[in-house]
Amino acid sequence: MMKCLAFLVLLMMAPQVANAQQAAPAGLKLVNDCLNNADKNGKLGTSCIGLIADPCRAKTNNDTDKNRACAARELAVWNAILETAGKHVRAGGFKEITKALADSEKAWAAQREALCPTFDKIEPGFLPGDANYCRMQITANRALLLRKLGAGVNPH
């Protein structure tokens, strides 16, 4: 059942995964350092969202394709953090929480892929980075929540 569910999620995300890029080690370190600092200060880490994309976008002269590339670079980082956070939640060994995670994954992926492409259809620049920036935001927020859930189900 779990393998079937995981396959369905991957199938739903296939267009995104096919275009996904690897997280740059420097970007991953930058965001993880920020998240570690947020953890030490009892914060969720929302201030870590945009650390890569926003400074990159500031150098693009509002070029839509370059803005999309900036958002895609940070999205790759948040995808990696999300994957790690999900593994950490599942490692807690709570069947009901693992099931809730799997059930919510389908809805989350469907919501992201239904909503974000609409930003490619409106005036370019309305949301710099368009659908990629939307995906980055949604993915980052889910990763932040799963990091907290993983910490809760895996006490030190």
N, CA, C and O atoms as a GROMACS GRO file, in nm:
protein
  624
    1MET      N    1   0.083  -0.119   0.000
    1MET     CA    2   0.000   0.000   0.000
    1MET      C    3   0.088   0.126   0.000
    1MET      O    4   0.065   0.218  -0.079
    2MET      N    5   0.189   0.132   0.088
    2MET     CA    6   0.277   0.249   0.096
    2MET      C    7   0.354   0.268  -0.033
    2MET      O    8   0.371   0.381  -0.079
    3LYS      N    9   0.401   0.158  -0.093
    3LYS     CA   10   0.477   0.170  -0.217
    3LYS      C   11   0.388   0.223  -0.328
    3LYS      O   12   0.431   0.303  -0.411
    4CYS      N   13   0.262   0.179  -0.330
    4CYS     CA   14   0.168   0.226  -0.430
    4CYS      C   15   0.142   0.375  -0.412
    4CYS      O   16   0.136   0.450  -0.509
    5LEU      N   17   0.128   0.417  -0.288
    5LEU     CA   18   0.105   0.558  -0.256
    5LEU      C   19   0.225   0.643  -0.299
    5LEU      O   20   0.208   0.749  -0.359
    6ALA      N   21   0.343   0.596  -0.269
    6ALA     CA   22   0.464   0.670  -0.307
    6ALA      C   23   0.475   0.680  -0.458
    6ALA      O   24   0.514   0.784  -0.511
    7PHE      N   25   0.440   0.573  -0.528
    7PHE     CA   26   0.443   0.575  -0.674
    7PHE      C   27   0.345   0.678  -0.729
    7PHE      O   28   0.377   0.750  -0.823
    8LEU      N   29   0.225   0.683  -0.671
    8LEU     CA   30   0.126   0.780  -0.717
    8LEU      C   31   0.175   0.923  -0.697
    8LEU      O   32   0.155   1.008  -0.784
    9VAL      N   33   0.237   0.950  -0.584
    9VAL     CA   34   0.290   1.084  -0.559
    9VAL      C   35   0.397   1.119  -0.662
    9VAL      O   36   0.398   1.229  -0.716
   10LEU      N   37   0.486   1.025  -0.688
   10LEU     CA   38   0.590   1.050  -0.787
   10LEU      C   39   0.531   1.072  -0.925
   10LEU      O   40   0.580   1.156  -1.001
   11LEU      N   41   0.427   0.998  -0.958
   11LEU     CA   42   0.361   1.015  -1.086
   11LEU      C   43   0.300   1.154  -1.099
   11LEU      O   44   0.310   1.217  -1.204
   12MET      N   45   0.238   1.202  -0.990
   12MET     CA   46   0.176   1.334  -0.992
   12MET      C   47   0.279   1.444  -1.006
   12MET      O   48   0.253   1.548  -1.065
   13MET      N   49   0.396   1.418  -0.952
   13MET     CA   50   0.499   1.520  -0.954
   13MET      C   51   0.593   1.504  -1.073
   13MET      O   52   0.690   1.578  -1.084
   14ALA      N   53   0.568   1.409  -1.160
   14ALA     CA   54   0.659   1.379  -1.271
   14ALA      C   55   0.700   1.501  -1.352
   14ALA      O   56   0.819   1.515  -1.382
   15PRO      N   57   0.607   1.590  -1.390
   15PRO     CA   58   0.652   1.706  -1.468
   15PRO      C   59   0.753   1.790  -1.390
   15PRO      O   60   0.850   1.839  -1.449
   16GLN      N   61   0.732   1.807  -1.263
   16GLN     CA   62   0.823   1.887  -1.182
   16GLN      C   63   0.956   1.814  -1.163
   16GLN      O   64   1.062   1.874  -1.177
   17VAL      N   65   0.950   1.686  -1.131
   17VAL     CA   66   1.071   1.609  -1.107
   17VAL      C   67   1.156   1.602  -1.233
   17VAL      O   68   1.279   1.608  -1.226
   18ALA      N   69   1.092   1.590  -1.348
   18ALA     CA   70   1.166   1.581  -1.473
   18ALA      C   71   1.249   1.707  -1.498
   18ALA      O   72   1.356   1.700  -1.558
   19ASN      N   73   1.200   1.822  -1.452
   19ASN     CA   74   1.270   1.948  -1.474
   19ASN      C   75   1.353   1.989  -1.352
   19ASN      O   76   1.415   2.096  -1.353
   20ALA      N   77   1.355   1.906  -1.250
   20ALA     CA   78   1.424   1.942  -1.127
   20ALA      C   79   1.574   1.943  -1.149
   20ALA      O   80   1.629   1.868  -1.230
   21GLN      N   81   1.638   2.029  -1.074
   21GLN     CA   82   1.783   2.031  -1.079
   21GLN      C   83   1.838   1.991  -0.943
   21GLN      O   84   1.767   1.993  -0.843
   22GLN      N   85   1.963   1.954  -0.942
   22GLN     CA   86   2.029   1.917  -0.817
   22GLN      C   87   2.051   2.042  -0.732
   22GLN      O   88   2.078   2.150  -0.785
   23ALA      N   89   2.039   2.026  -0.603
   23ALA     CA   90   2.067   2.137  -0.512
   23ALA      C   91   2.217   2.163  -0.510
   23ALA      O   92   2.297   2.071  -0.492
   24ALA      N   93   2.255   2.288  -0.529
   24ALA     CA   94   2.396   2.326  -0.522
   24ALA      C   95   2.441   2.315  -0.376
   24ALA      O   96   2.372   2.364  -0.287
   25PRO      N   97   2.555   2.252  -0.352
   25PRO     CA   98   2.603   2.237  -0.215
   25PRO      C   99   2.612   2.370  -0.139
   25PRO      O  100   2.578   2.376  -0.021
   26ALA      N  101   2.658   2.476  -0.206
   26ALA     CA  102   2.670   2.606  -0.138
   26ALA      C  103   2.533   2.660  -0.099
   26ALA      O  104   2.517   2.716   0.009
   27GLY      N  105   2.434   2.642  -0.186
   27GLY     CA  106   2.298   2.687  -0.155
   27GLY      C  107   2.238   2.606  -0.042
   27GLY      O  108   2.172   2.662   0.046
   28LEU      N  109   2.261   2.477  -0.044
   28LEU     CA  110   2.211   2.390   0.063
   28LEU      C  111   2.273   2.428   0.196
   28LEU      O  112   2.205   2.431   0.298
   29LYS      N  113   2.402   2.457   0.195
   29LYS     CA  114   2.469   2.498   0.319
   29LYS      C  115   2.414   2.631   0.369
   29LYS      O  116   2.389   2.647   0.489
   30LEU      N  117   2.395   2.726   0.280
   30LEU     CA  118   2.343   2.857   0.318
   30LEU      C  119   2.207   2.844   0.387
   30LEU      O  120   2.186   2.901   0.494
   31VAL      N  121   2.116   2.769   0.327
   31VAL     CA  122   1.982   2.755   0.384
   31VAL      C  123   1.987   2.671   0.511
   31VAL      O  124   1.920   2.705   0.609
   32ASN      N  125   2.064   2.562   0.512
   32ASN     CA  126   2.072   2.480   0.633
   32ASN      C  127   2.134   2.557   0.750
   32ASN      O  128   2.090   2.540   0.864
   33ASP      N  129   2.233   2.640   0.724
   33ASP     CA  130   2.290   2.724   0.831
   33ASP      C  131   2.184   2.817   0.887
   33ASP      O  132   2.174   2.836   1.008
   34CYS      N  133   2.104   2.875   0.799
   34CYS     CA  134   1.996   2.964   0.841
   34CYS      C  135   1.894   2.886   0.925
   34CYS      O  136   1.847   2.935   1.028
   35LEU      N  137   1.859   2.765   0.880
   35LEU     CA  138   1.762   2.684   0.954
   35LEU      C  139   1.816   2.641   1.090
   35LEU      O  140   1.742   2.638   1.188
   36ASN      N  141   1.943   2.608   1.096
   36ASN     CA  142   2.003   2.572   1.225
   36ASN      C  143   1.998   2.690   1.321
   36ASN      O  144   1.972   2.672   1.440
   37ASN      N  145   2.023   2.809   1.270
   37ASN     CA  146   2.015   2.929   1.352
   37ASN      C  147   1.870   2.952   1.399
   37ASN      O  148   1.847   2.987   1.515
   38ALA      N  149   1.775   2.931   1.310
   38ALA     CA  150   1.634   2.946   1.346
   38ALA      C  151   1.597   2.845   1.455
   38ALA      O  152   1.526   2.879   1.550
   39ASP      N  153   1.645   2.722   1.441
   39ASP     CA  154   1.619   2.619   1.543
   39ASP      C  155   1.671   2.662   1.679
   39ASP      O  156   1.602   2.646   1.780
   40LYS      N  157   1.793   2.717   1.682
   40LYS     CA  158   1.854   2.760   1.808
   40LYS      C  159   1.773   2.871   1.875
   40LYS      O  160   1.771   2.883   1.997
   41ASN      N  161   1.706   2.952   1.792
   41ASN     CA  162   1.629   3.065   1.844
   41ASN      C  163   1.480   3.035   1.856
   41ASN      O  164   1.400   3.126   1.880
   42GLY      N  165   1.443   2.907   1.841
   42GLY     CA  166   1.304   2.867   1.856
   42GLY      C  167   1.211   2.921   1.748
   42GLY      O  168   1.092   2.940   1.772
   43LYS      N  169   1.264   2.944   1.630
   43LYS     CA  170   1.184   2.997   1.519
   43LYS      C  171   1.160   2.889   1.416
   43LYS      O  172   1.229   2.787   1.413
   44LEU      N  173   1.061   2.912   1.331
   44LEU     CA  174   1.026   2.814   1.228
   44LEU      C  175   1.125   2.814   1.113
   44LEU      O  176   1.153   2.709   1.056
   45GLY      N  177   1.178   2.930   1.078
   45GLY     CA  178   1.274   2.938   0.969
   45GLY      C  179   1.219   3.003   0.843
   45GLY      O  180   1.279   2.993   0.737
   46THR      N  181   1.105   3.070   0.854
   46THR     CA  182   1.047   3.134   0.735
   46THR      C  183   1.139   3.242   0.678
   46THR      O  184   1.133   3.271   0.558
   47SER      N  185   1.223   3.300   0.761
   47SER     CA  186   1.315   3.402   0.710
   47SER      C  187   1.424   3.342   0.620
   47SER      O  188   1.497   3.415   0.554
   48CYS      N  189   1.434   3.210   0.618
   48CYS     CA  190   1.532   3.142   0.533
   48CYS      C  191   1.482   3.125   0.390
   48CYS      O  192   1.559   3.094   0.300
   49ILE      N  193   1.352   3.146   0.369
   49ILE     CA  194   1.295   3.134   0.235
   49ILE      C  195   1.334   3.258   0.154
   49ILE      O  196   1.311   3.371   0.197
   50GLY      N  197   1.392   3.235   0.038
   50GLY     CA  198   1.433   3.344  -0.050
   50GLY      C  199   1.580   3.379  -0.039
   50GLY      O  200   1.626   3.470  -0.108
   51LEU      N  201   1.654   3.309   0.044
   51LEU     CA  202   1.797   3.341   0.061
   51LEU      C  203   1.877   3.328  -0.068
   51LEU      O  204   1.976   3.398  -0.088
   52ILE      N  205   1.834   3.238  -0.155
   52ILE     CA  206   1.906   3.218  -0.281
   52ILE      C  207   1.837   3.294  -0.394
   52ILE      O  208   1.902   3.367  -0.468
   53ALA      N  209   1.708   3.276  -0.406
   53ALA     CA  210   1.633   3.333  -0.519
   53ALA      C  211   1.629   3.485  -0.516
   53ALA      O  212   1.647   3.549  -0.620
   54ASP      N  213   1.605   3.545  -0.400
   54ASP     CA  214   1.586   3.690  -0.396
   54ASP      C  215   1.712   3.769  -0.433
   54ASP      O  216   1.702   3.861  -0.514
   55PRO      N  217   1.829   3.738  -0.377
   55PRO     CA  218   1.949   3.810  -0.422
   55PRO      C  219   1.981   3.784  -0.569
   55PRO      O  220   2.030   3.872  -0.640
   56CYS      N  221   1.955   3.663  -0.613
   56CYS     CA  222   1.978   3.629  -0.755
   56CYS      C  223   1.887   3.713  -0.844
   56CYS      O  224   1.932   3.769  -0.944
   57ARG      N  225   1.759   3.722  -0.807
   57ARG     CA  226   1.662   3.800  -0.886
   57ARG      C  227   1.700   3.947  -0.891
   57ARG      O  228   1.674   4.014  -0.991
   58ALA      N  229   1.761   3.997  -0.786
   58ALA     CA  230   1.799   4.139  -0.782
   58ALA      C  231   1.901   4.173  -0.891
   58ALA      O  232   1.919   4.290  -0.924
   59LYS      N  233   1.968   4.072  -0.945
   59LYS     CA  234   2.071   4.094  -1.047
   59LYS      C  235   2.022   4.065  -1.189
   59LYS      O  236   2.102   4.068  -1.283
   60THR      N  237   1.893   4.036  -1.207
   60THR     CA  238   1.845   3.990  -1.339
   60THR      C  239   1.785   4.099  -1.426
   60THR      O  240   1.749   4.072  -1.541
   61ASN      N  241   1.774   4.221  -1.376
   61ASN     CA  242   1.708   4.329  -1.450
   61ASN      C  243   1.567   4.288  -1.495
   61ASN      O  244   1.524   4.319  -1.606
   62ASN      N  245   1.497   4.218  -1.406
   62ASN     CA  246   1.359   4.174  -1.431
   62ASN      C  247   1.344   4.083  -1.553
   62ASN      O  248   1.237   4.079  -1.614
   63ASP      N  249   1.448   4.012  -1.590
   63ASP     CA  250   1.441   3.915  -1.699
   63ASP      C  251   1.364   3.791  -1.648
   63ASP      O  252   1.409   3.723  -1.555
   64THR      N  253   1.250   3.764  -1.709
   64THR     CA  254   1.161   3.657  -1.662
   64THR      C  255   1.230   3.522  -1.659
   64THR      O  256   1.219   3.449  -1.561
   65ASP      N  257   1.302   3.488  -1.765
   65ASP     CA  258   1.369   3.358  -1.769
   65ASP      C  259   1.477   3.346  -1.661
   65ASP      O  260   1.492   3.241  -1.600
   66LYS      N  261   1.550   3.454  -1.639
   66LYS     CA  262   1.653   3.452  -1.534
   66LYS      C  263   1.589   3.444  -1.396
   66LYS      O  264   1.642   3.376  -1.308
   67ASN      N  265   1.476   3.513  -1.376
   67ASN     CA  266   1.404   3.504  -1.249
   67ASN      C  267   1.357   3.361  -1.223
   67ASN      O  268   1.366   3.311  -1.111
   68ARG      N  269   1.308   3.297  -1.328
   68ARG     CA  270   1.265   3.157  -1.315
   68ARG      C  271   1.382   3.068  -1.276
   68ARG      O  272   1.368   2.978  -1.193
   69ALA      N  273   1.498   3.093  -1.337
   69ALA     CA  274   1.617   3.013  -1.306
   69ALA      C  275   1.661   3.035  -1.161
   69ALA      O  276   1.702   2.941  -1.094
   70CYS      N  277   1.652   3.159  -1.113
   70CYS     CA  278   1.686   3.188  -0.973
   70CYS      C  279   1.595   3.109  -0.879
   70CYS      O  280   1.642   3.048  -0.783
   71ALA      N  281   1.466   3.111  -0.907
   71ALA     CA  282   1.370   3.039  -0.822
   71ALA      C  283   1.393   2.888  -0.832
   71ALA      O  284   1.379   2.818  -0.732
   72ALA      N  285   1.426   2.839  -0.950
   72ALA     CA  286   1.452   2.696  -0.967
   72ALA      C  287   1.572   2.650  -0.885
   72ALA      O  288   1.571   2.540  -0.830
   73ARG      N  289   1.676   2.734  -0.877
   73ARG     CA  290   1.793   2.699  -0.796
   73ARG      C  291   1.756   2.683  -0.650
   73ARG      O  292   1.800   2.590  -0.583
   74GLU      N  293   1.674   2.776  -0.600
   74GLU     CA  294   1.636   2.764  -0.459
   74GLU      C  295   1.535   2.651  -0.439
   74GLU      O  296   1.537   2.583  -0.336
   75LEU      N  297   1.447   2.630  -0.536
   75LEU     CA  298   1.352   2.519  -0.527
   75LEU      C  299   1.426   2.386  -0.512
   75LEU      O  300   1.383   2.300  -0.435
   76ALA      N  301   1.537   2.369  -0.584
   76ALA     CA  302   1.615   2.246  -0.573
   76ALA      C  303   1.664   2.226  -0.429
   76ALA      O  304   1.667   2.114  -0.380
   77VAL      N  305   1.703   2.333  -0.364
   77VAL     CA  306   1.748   2.325  -0.225
   77VAL      C  307   1.633   2.283  -0.134
   77VAL      O  308   1.648   2.193  -0.051
   78TRP      N  309   1.518   2.348  -0.149
   78TRP     CA  310   1.402   2.314  -0.064
   78TRP      C  311   1.351   2.174  -0.093
   78TRP      O  312   1.302   2.107  -0.001
   79ASN      N  313   1.360   2.128  -0.217
   79ASN     CA  314   1.322   1.989  -0.247
   79ASN      C  315   1.410   1.892  -0.169
   79ASN      O  316   1.361   1.793  -0.114
   80ALA      N  317   1.540   1.920  -0.163
   80ALA     CA  318   1.632   1.834  -0.088
   80ALA      C  319   1.601   1.839   0.062
   80ALA      O  320   1.603   1.735   0.128
   81ILE      N  321   1.573   1.956   0.114
   81ILE     CA  322   1.541   1.970   0.256
   81ILE      C  323   1.409   1.899   0.287
   81ILE      O  324   1.396   1.833   0.390
   82LEU      N  325   1.312   1.912   0.197
   82LEU     CA  326   1.183   1.846   0.214
   82LEU      C  327   1.200   1.694   0.216
   82LEU      O  328   1.141   1.626   0.300
   83GLU      N  329   1.280   1.642   0.126
   83GLU     CA  330   1.303   1.497   0.122
   83GLU      C  331   1.365   1.448   0.252
   83GLU      O  332   1.322   1.346   0.307
   84THR      N  333   1.463   1.519   0.302
   84THR     CA  334   1.528   1.482   0.428
   84THR      C  335   1.430   1.491   0.544
   84THR      O  336   1.427   1.404   0.630
   85ALA      N  337   1.349   1.597   0.546
   85ALA     CA  338   1.252   1.615   0.654
   85ALA      C  339   1.149   1.503   0.653
   85ALA      O  340   1.112   1.452   0.760
   86GLY      N  341   1.102   1.463   0.536
   86GLY     CA  342   1.006   1.353   0.526
   86GLY      C  343   1.065   1.222   0.578
   86GLY      O  344   0.997   1.147   0.649
   87LYS      N  345   1.190   1.196   0.544
   87LYS     CA  346   1.258   1.075   0.594
   87LYS      C  347   1.268   1.079   0.745
   87LYS      O  348   1.251   0.977   0.812
   88HIS      N  349   1.295   1.196   0.799
   88HIS     CA  350   1.308   1.211   0.944
   88HIS      C  351   1.174   1.185   1.013
   88HIS      O  352   1.170   1.122   1.119
   89VAL      N  353   1.066   1.234   0.955
   89VAL     CA  354   0.933   1.209   1.012
   89VAL      C  355   0.904   1.059   1.011
   89VAL      O  356   0.862   1.003   1.112
   90ARG      N  357   0.927   0.994   0.897
   90ARG     CA  358   0.900   0.850   0.887
   90ARG      C  359   0.988   0.770   0.982
   90ARG      O  360   0.946   0.664   1.030
   91ALA      N  361   1.107   0.817   1.009
   91ALA     CA  362   1.199   0.747   1.100
   91ALA      C  363   1.149   0.747   1.244
   91ALA      O  364   1.197   0.669   1.326
   92GLY      N  365   1.054   0.834   1.274
   92GLY     CA  366   0.999   0.838   1.410
   92GLY      C  367   0.923   0.712   1.446
   92GLY      O  368   0.905   0.683   1.564
   93GLY      N  369   0.878   0.638   1.346
   93GLY     CA  370   0.813   0.510   1.370
   93GLY      C  371   0.667   0.516   1.412
   93GLY      O  372   0.612   0.414   1.453
   94PHE      N  373   0.604   0.631   1.401
   94PHE     CA  374   0.463   0.644   1.436
   94PHE      C  375   0.379   0.615   1.312
   94PHE      O  376   0.377   0.695   1.219
   95LYS      N  377   0.309   0.501   1.311
   95LYS     CA  378   0.233   0.460   1.193
   95LYS      C  379   0.129   0.564   1.153
   95LYS      O  380   0.114   0.594   1.035
   96GLU      N  381   0.057   0.619   1.252
   96GLU     CA  382  -0.048   0.715   1.218
   96GLU      C  383   0.010   0.844   1.160
   96GLU      O  384  -0.049   0.905   1.071
   97ILE      N  385   0.125   0.885   1.209
   97ILE     CA  386   0.189   1.006   1.157
   97ILE      C  387   0.246   0.980   1.018
   97ILE      O  388   0.237   1.065   0.930
   98THR      N  389   0.305   0.864   0.998
   98THR     CA  390   0.357   0.828   0.866
   98THR      C  391   0.243   0.822   0.764
   98THR      O  392   0.258   0.866   0.651
   99LYS      N  393   0.128   0.766   0.806
   99LYS     CA  394   0.012   0.762   0.717
   99LYS      C  395  -0.039   0.902   0.687
   99LYS      O  396  -0.070   0.934   0.572
  100ALA      N  397  -0.047   0.987   0.789
  100ALA     CA  398  -0.092   1.125   0.768
  100ALA      C  399   0.002   1.197   0.672
  100ALA      O  400  -0.042   1.274   0.588
  101LEU      N  401   0.131   1.173   0.685
  101LEU     CA  402   0.230   1.234   0.595
  101LEU      C  403   0.205   1.188   0.451
  101LEU      O  404   0.202   1.269   0.359
  102ALA      N  405   0.188   1.058   0.433
  102ALA     CA  406   0.165   1.004   0.299
  102ALA      C  407   0.034   1.057   0.241
  102ALA      O  408   0.030   1.096   0.124
  103ASP      N  409  -0.072   1.060   0.321
  103ASP     CA  410  -0.201   1.110   0.273
  103ASP      C  411  -0.193   1.258   0.236
  103ASP      O  412  -0.249   1.300   0.135
  104SER      N  413  -0.124   1.335   0.317
  104SER     CA  414  -0.114   1.479   0.289
  104SER      C  415  -0.023   1.507   0.170
  104SER      O  416  -0.038   1.608   0.103
  105GLU      N  417   0.070   1.418   0.144
  105GLU     CA  418   0.163   1.436   0.032
  105GLU      C  419   0.088   1.444  -0.101
  105GLU      O  420   0.119   1.528  -0.185
  106LYS      N  421  -0.009   1.356  -0.119
  106LYS     CA  422  -0.086   1.356  -0.244
  106LYS      C  423  -0.158   1.489  -0.261
  106LYS      O  424  -0.152   1.550  -0.368
  107ALA      N  425  -0.225   1.534  -0.157
  107ALA     CA  426  -0.301   1.658  -0.165
  107ALA      C  427  -0.208   1.778  -0.184
  107ALA      O  428  -0.239   1.868  -0.262
  108TRP      N  429  -0.096   1.777  -0.115
  108TRP     CA  430   0.000   1.887  -0.126
  108TRP      C  431   0.056   1.896  -0.268
  108TRP      O  432   0.062   2.005  -0.326
  109ALA      N  433   0.098   1.783  -0.322
  109ALA     CA  434   0.155   1.782  -0.458
  109ALA      C  435   0.051   1.826  -0.560
  109ALA      O  436   0.082   1.901  -0.652
  110ALA      N  437  -0.071   1.780  -0.543
  110ALA     CA  438  -0.178   1.818  -0.636
  110ALA      C  439  -0.205   1.968  -0.626
  110ALA      O  440  -0.223   2.034  -0.728
  111GLN      N  441  -0.209   2.022  -0.505
  111GLN     CA  442  -0.234   2.165  -0.486
  111GLN      C  443  -0.123   2.247  -0.550
  111GLN      O  444  -0.150   2.345  -0.620
  112ARG      N  445   0.000   2.209  -0.526
  112ARG     CA  446   0.114   2.283  -0.580
  112ARG      C  447   0.111   2.283  -0.733
  112ARG      O  448   0.132   2.386  -0.796
  113GLU      N  449   0.084   2.166  -0.791
  113GLU     CA  450   0.088   2.157  -0.937
  113GLU      C  451  -0.038   2.211  -1.003
  113GLU      O  452  -0.038   2.238  -1.123
  114ALA      N  453  -0.146   2.228  -0.927
  114ALA     CA  454  -0.267   2.292  -0.982
  114ALA      C  455  -0.254   2.444  -0.975
  114ALA      O  456  -0.294   2.514  -1.068
  115LEU      N  457  -0.199   2.495  -0.867
  115LEU     CA  458  -0.193   2.639  -0.845
  115LEU      C  459  -0.075   2.706  -0.915
  115LEU      O  460  -0.094   2.805  -0.987
  116CYS      N  461   0.043   2.655  -0.897
  116CYS     CA  462   0.163   2.727  -0.942
  116CYS      C  463   0.171   2.754  -1.092
  116CYS      O  464   0.213   2.864  -1.129
  117PRO      N  465   0.134   2.662  -1.179
  117PRO     CA  466   0.141   2.694  -1.322
  117PRO      C  467   0.054   2.813  -1.364
  117PRO      O  468   0.076   2.870  -1.470
  118THR      N  469  -0.043   2.849  -1.283
  118THR     CA  470  -0.125   2.966  -1.318
  118THR      C  471  -0.042   3.093  -1.319
  118THR      O  472  -0.075   3.188  -1.389
  119PHE      N  473   0.065   3.096  -1.242
  119PHE     CA  474   0.151   3.215  -1.240
  119PHE      C  475   0.229   3.233  -1.370
  119PHE      O  476   0.276   3.342  -1.398
  120ASP      N  477   0.243   3.125  -1.448
  120ASP     CA  478   0.306   3.138  -1.580
  120ASP      C  479   0.210   3.198  -1.683
  120ASP      O  480   0.253   3.241  -1.790
  121LYS      N  481   0.083   3.202  -1.649
  121LYS     CA  482  -0.018   3.248  -1.745
  121LYS      C  483  -0.057   3.394  -1.727
  121LYS      O  484  -0.125   3.451  -1.812
  122ILE      N  485  -0.016   3.454  -1.617
  122ILE     CA  486  -0.049   3.595  -1.595
  122ILE      C  487   0.070   3.681  -1.636
  122ILE      O  488   0.173   3.630  -1.678
  123GLU      N  489   0.054   3.808  -1.622
  123GLU     CA  490   0.156   3.903  -1.664
  123GLU      C  491   0.294   3.864  -1.610
  123GLU      O  492   0.310   3.849  -1.489
  124PRO      N  493   0.392   3.846  -1.699
  124PRO     CA  494   0.527   3.811  -1.651
  124PRO      C  495   0.576   3.916  -1.552
  124PRO      O  496   0.560   4.037  -1.572
  125GLY      N  497   0.636   3.869  -1.446
  125GLY     CA  498   0.689   3.959  -1.346
  125GLY      C  499   0.593   3.987  -1.232
  125GLY      O  500   0.632   4.046  -1.132
  126PHE      N  501   0.466   3.945  -1.247
  126PHE     CA  502   0.370   3.966  -1.138
  126PHE      C  503   0.419   3.894  -1.014
  126PHE      O  504   0.411   3.948  -0.903
  127LEU      N  505   0.470   3.773  -1.032
  127LEU     CA  506   0.538   3.698  -0.927
  127LEU      C  507   0.673   3.662  -0.988
  127LEU      O  508   0.682   3.568  -1.066
  128PRO      N  509   0.778   3.736  -0.953
  128PRO     CA  510   0.909   3.711  -1.016
  128PRO      C  511   0.950   3.564  -1.001
  128PRO      O  512   0.959   3.512  -0.890
  129GLY      N  513   0.974   3.501  -1.111
  129GLY     CA  514   1.006   3.358  -1.110
  129GLY      C  515   0.884   3.274  -1.140
  129GLY      O  516   0.893   3.152  -1.153
  130ASP      N  517   0.769   3.340  -1.150
  130ASP     CA  518   0.644   3.277  -1.190
  130ASP      C  519   0.617   3.146  -1.115
  130ASP      O  520   0.624   3.141  -0.992
  131ALA      N  521   0.586   3.039  -1.190
  131ALA     CA  522   0.550   2.911  -1.129
  131ALA      C  523   0.663   2.856  -1.042
  131ALA      O  524   0.637   2.795  -0.938
  132ASN      N  525   0.787   2.877  -1.083
  132ASN     CA  526   0.899   2.825  -1.003
  132ASN      C  527   0.905   2.892  -0.866
  132ASN      O  528   0.936   2.827  -0.766
  133TYR      N  529   0.877   3.021  -0.862
  133TYR     CA  530   0.881   3.091  -0.733
  133TYR      C  531   0.766   3.043  -0.645
  133TYR      O  532   0.783   3.027  -0.524
  134CYS      N  533   0.649   3.020  -0.704
  134CYS     CA  534   0.536   2.965  -0.631
  134CYS      C  535   0.572   2.827  -0.574
  134CYS      O  536   0.549   2.801  -0.456
  135ARG      N  537   0.629   2.741  -0.658
  135ARG     CA  538   0.668   2.607  -0.611
  135ARG      C  539   0.771   2.617  -0.499
  135ARG      O  540   0.766   2.541  -0.402
  136MET      N  541   0.863   2.711  -0.513
  136MET     CA  542   0.966   2.729  -0.411
  136MET      C  543   0.902   2.765  -0.277
  136MET      O  544   0.936   2.708  -0.174
  137GLN      N  545   0.808   2.860  -0.280
  137GLN     CA  546   0.742   2.904  -0.157
  137GLN      C  547   0.664   2.791  -0.092
  137GLN      O  548   0.675   2.768   0.029
  138ILE      N  549   0.584   2.721  -0.170
  138ILE     CA  550   0.501   2.613  -0.117
  138ILE      C  551   0.587   2.499  -0.064
  138ILE      O  552   0.560   2.444   0.043
  139THR      N  553   0.691   2.464  -0.138
  139THR     CA  554   0.780   2.356  -0.097
  139THR      C  555   0.856   2.393   0.029
  139THR      O  556   0.870   2.311   0.120
  140ALA      N  557   0.905   2.515   0.036
  140ALA     CA  558   0.979   2.560   0.154
  140ALA      C  559   0.892   2.557   0.279
  140ALA      O  560   0.935   2.511   0.384
  141ASN      N  561   0.770   2.605   0.267
  141ASN     CA  562   0.681   2.605   0.383
  141ASN      C  563   0.650   2.464   0.430
  141ASN      O  564   0.644   2.438   0.551
  142ARG      N  565   0.629   2.371   0.337
  142ARG     CA  566   0.605   2.232   0.377
  142ARG      C  567   0.730   2.174   0.443
  142ARG      O  568   0.720   2.105   0.544
  143ALA      N  569   0.846   2.203   0.387
  143ALA     CA  570   0.970   2.153   0.445
  143ALA      C  571   0.988   2.204   0.588
  143ALA      O  572   1.029   2.128   0.676
  144LEU      N  573   0.957   2.330   0.612
  144LEU     CA  574   0.970   2.386   0.746
  144LEU      C  575   0.880   2.314   0.845
  144LEU      O  576   0.923   2.281   0.955
  145LEU      N  577   0.757   2.288   0.806
  145LEU     CA  578   0.663   2.219   0.895
  145LEU      C  579   0.707   2.075   0.920
  145LEU      O  580   0.700   2.026   1.032
  146LEU      N  581   0.753   2.007   0.815
  146LEU     CA  582   0.797   1.868   0.834
  146LEU      C  583   0.924   1.859   0.916
  146LEU      O  584   0.945   1.761   0.988
  147ARG      N  585   1.009   1.960   0.908
  147ARG     CA  586   1.129   1.962   0.995
  147ARG      C  587   1.087   1.963   1.141
  147ARG      O  588   1.143   1.892   1.224
  148LYS      N  589   0.986   2.046   1.172
  148LYS     CA  590   0.938   2.054   1.311
  148LYS      C  591   0.872   1.923   1.352
  148LYS      O  592   0.894   1.875   1.463
  149LEU      N  593   0.791   1.866   1.264
  149LEU     CA  594   0.726   1.739   1.294
  149LEU      C  595   0.831   1.630   1.316
  149LEU      O  596   0.819   1.550   1.409
  150GLY      N  597   0.933   1.627   1.231
  150GLY     CA  598   1.040   1.528   1.246
  150GLY      C  599   1.112   1.544   1.378
  150GLY      O  600   1.148   1.444   1.441
  151ALA      N  601   1.134   1.667   1.421
  151ALA     CA  602   1.200   1.690   1.551
  151ALA      C  603   1.109   1.643   1.664
  151ALA      O  604   1.158   1.594   1.766
  152GLY      N  605   0.979   1.658   1.647
  152GLY     CA  606   0.885   1.617   1.751
  152GLY      C  607   0.873   1.466   1.766
  152GLY      O  608   0.851   1.417   1.877
  153VAL      N  609   0.886   1.393   1.658
  153VAL     CA  610   0.869   1.248   1.665
  153VAL      C  611   1.002   1.175   1.682
  153VAL      O  612   1.005   1.052   1.695
  154ASN      N  613   1.112   1.250   1.682
  154ASN     CA  614   1.246   1.192   1.700
  154ASN      C  615   1.320   1.268   1.809
  154ASN      O  616   1.413   1.344   1.780
  155PRO      N  617   1.279   1.250   1.935
  155PRO     CA  618   1.348   1.326   2.041
  155PRO      C  619   1.497   1.288   2.046
  155PRO      O  620   1.535   1.175   2.014
  156HIS      N  621   1.576   1.383   2.086
  156HIS     CA  622   1.722   1.364   2.088
  156HIS      C  623   1.761   1.260   2.188
  156HIS      O  624   1.880   1.231   2.204
   0.00000   0.00000   0.00000
